[in-house]
């Protein structure tokens, strides 16, 4: 048990919050019946103590179980690219269960892709908060681990979670993209990353991972570039079509420069969507509401396809 706890604390480091979450997750899976919520730390400790019993084998078994949960929780938290889909506890619970099961790599990757798409539709595009789909996610996460359900059933259950979140429900006219900044910065960064990946693929080029790593390394607000600057006072400065990504150091260097002076930086930044804006400006496009709405429509077409019903 000393060795197990040394391993657990080595993984956690100073992240006590991750330890708290791992305890709650492990205790929820120790319940004998399907729960509708993730239980508290106190209840989790009681459940794990009861499950361990008084034999060395039982105690060590629970210790190993908790260590495996800690590893999975840490792996999810460590993936900054997924921050937009891991901010909701019940969503993390399901992803942790999938990782814990140690499926074949291709199966695990497929299930995590489905989980990622469904979760972003509900909480990212759908704008649902942490009160939504709690029981649905928690029961699925419990079944994945405690009831050992198979990949096909997991995939079907993930698809069922998105019922009621069709594209037509999520995208209600162009006005839905009018304000995509405060309160949506993590989701915006994630969406524009996926869009950049798509543009790289259709152009036959590799995603510029080096530049995106710089974007992921800091708070999203430091990398969100307002093409028409915030100082313009325009009503549509936070419109999806007016927002793009730049590595933090480049973004801060531009500040409120006119769009014409920004074009050269856009063209050299290595991010496909931002390079495309630079080309438009260089070719004389007036960056007005019409151009902004046209760019948002291009991004929307990608969203409708990528997160299709």
N, C-alpha and C positions, 0 to 999 in steps of 0.2 A: 504493500500500500504506500510505503514511503516513495518507492520508485515511481509509482503511478502518479502520485501527487506532485512529485518533482517534474514529471513530464507535463502535467496540466499547467503548472505555474510557469514553466518554460515557454509554453505556447501562449499563455495569456499575457505574460510580461506584467505591465502595470494596468492592463485593461480590465478592471474589476467589473465594468458593465457587461463585458462579454461573458465573464464567469457567471454573473447573475442570470444572463439569458440562457446560457447552456444548462444551468441548474434547472430553470423553469421548463425548458424543452424536455430535458431528460426525465424530470418528474412527471410531466404530462404523458409521456410515452409509457411510464410505469403504471398508469391507471388501468384498471381492469375493464372499464367500459369507455366507449367513445365520448370524448368531451366536446363541448361547444366553445371552449375558450382555453387559453394557455393558463395554467394554474400559477399561483403566487410562489415566491421563493420558499416561504414557510411550509406551504402544503407540499411543494416539490421535495423538500428535504425529508418530510415525514414519509412520503410515498417511497422514496429511494431507500430510506432506512428500513422500512417494512419489507421492501423487496429484497434487500440484502440479507435479512435474517441474521443469524448468529454464527453461521459457519464461515470458515475462512474462504471457502470456494465461493459462497454467495456474496460475501463482502468484496472480494477481489473482482468478481464478475461485474458488480455494479460500478466499481471503480474504473474498470476497463470501458464499460459502457459510457460513463460520464466523460472519460478522456476522448473517446471517439466523437461524442457530441461536441465537445470543446473544439476539436480539430475541424469539424465541419463548419461550426459557427465562425471560427476564425477565418477559414478559407473564403466564406461568403463575404465577411466584413472586409477582407483584404482586397477584394476585387472592386476597385474604385469605379470601374466602368459600369458596374451594376447598381450604383447608388440610387439611381432613379427608380429602380424596381425592388430595392431592399430596404426602403425606409419604413415599410409596414411590417409589423412583427409577425402577423399570421402568414404573410408571404415568405418571410425568412424561414418560418417553421417548415413550410413545404419544401423549400430548396434544401434545407438542412437534412430533411428526411431522405430526399433523393440522393444527396451526396453520401449519407451514412450507409445506404444500401450497397454501395460499391458495385453498381451494374457494370457491364462491359462498357469501355470508353465510348463507343459509338451510341449505345443505348442511353447512357447517362447524358451525353451531349444533346441528343435529340429531346429527351425529357426536359432538360434545363432550358433548351430553346423554346419549347412549348410553354413552359412556366413563365419565361421572360416575356414572351409575346402577350400572353393572356394577362399577366400582371400589369404590364404597361398600358394595355387597353383599358383596364378597369381603373387603375389609380393614376396613370399618367394622362392619357388622352381623355379618359372618362371623368377625371377630377374627383373620384371618390376618396373619402378620407378613411382613417383607420377604423371607423365604426362599421364599414361596409364589408360584407362577405366574411365576417370573422368566423362564424360557425362553419361555413363551407370550406374555408381554407384549413381550419384546425382539424376538422373531421378527416379531410383528405390527408393531411400530414400525419395524423395518427394512424390511419389505415395503411399508409405506405410502409411504416415501420412496425407498428404493433401487430397489424394483421397481414403483413407481408404480401400485399397485393402486387400483381404483375405489371410490367410496363404498358401493356395495352389498356388495362383498366385505369392506370394512372393517367395515360394520355387522354383517354375518353373523359375522365373526371376533370382534367384541366380544361378541356374544350367546353365542358358543361358550365364551368365557372363563369365564362364570358357571356352566357346567355343574357340578353337584355342590353348588351353593349355593342350593338351593330354600328358600322361606320356611319349610317344615316342618323343614328341617335347621337353619335359623338361629334360629328361635323355638321353643324346646323348653319350653313351659309358661310360666306367669307368673314362675317363679323366675329366668328369664333376665334380667329387668329389676331384680333385687334390688339390684345394685351397678353404678351407671352414673356413677361419679365419677372417682377417681384412675385415670390411665391411659386415660381415655375422654372427657376434657373437650372436646377439639377435636371429636370425633365427636358428642358430645351437643349442642354448640352448633350444629353443622351440621344435625343431625336436627331440633332444635327450631326452627331457622330455616325449614326446609322445611315443618314442621308449621304454623308461623305464617303462612307464605305460603298454604298450603292453606286455613286458616281464614279468611283475608282474602278469598280468592277466592270461597268458598261464601257469605260474608256480603255479597258485592257491594261490598267496600271495597278500597281500595288498601293494600298493605303499608306500614307506617310506616318508610320507608327511613331517615329521619333518626335514629330511635331505634336501628335496627339498625346503622347506621354507627357509632354510639357503642359498641355491643356488639362489633363487629368490630375496633375500633381498639385493643383491649387484650387481654391474656391472658384466655382464656375463663373461668378460675377467678374473675376479678373480676366476672363477670356472671352466674354460676350462683347462683341463689337457692334456698336450702333452705327450703321453705314451713314445714315443721316444723323448727325450728332444730337445728343440729348439737349444741348444748348439751343437747338433750333426752335424748341418749343412747339413743334408740330404735334398734332393729336395722334399721329400714327408712328411716332418714333419708337414705340415698343411693339409695333406690328411684327409678326413672324417674318414677313418679307424684308424687314429692315434690320434683322438681327442675323449675325453670322459669327463664326468663331475665329479667334487668333490666339496664338500662344501668348501667355500673360505679358512677357517683356515687349512684344510687338504691339499689343493692344494698348499698354500704358504709354507707349511712345507716340501714339497717334492723337490721343485725347480728343480735342474738338476741332481737329484740322478739317478743312473742306474736303468733300469726297474726291475732288480732282487730285488733291495732294496725297490721298490715301491709296489711290489705284496702284501705284508702283509697289507698295508694301503688300497689298493684296495679291498681286501677281507673283510675288516671290515667296509667299508664306508656306506653300506646300500643301494647303488644304483645298481640295478640289472645289467645294462649293464657294469658298471665298475667292479663289482664283477666277471663277466664272463671273463673280460680281466685278472684280477688277477689270476683266475684259470688256464687260458691258460699259463701264464708266469710261474706259479708255477709248471705246468706239463711239462715244458721244451720247450715250443714253442719259436722258435727264432723270435723275433719281427722285421722282415724284411719287405721289400716291399710286398712279397707274403702274409704274415700274415695280413698286413694292408689292402691290396686289398680284401682279403677274408672277413675281418670284415666289410668293406664298402659294400660288396655285400650283406651281411646279413641285414644291415641297409637299403640298397636300396630295397630289397625284401619287407621289411615292408612298405617303402615309397610308392611303387607301389600299394600295397594293401590298405593302409590307405587313400591315396589320388587318388584312382582309377578314371578312366574317368567316 
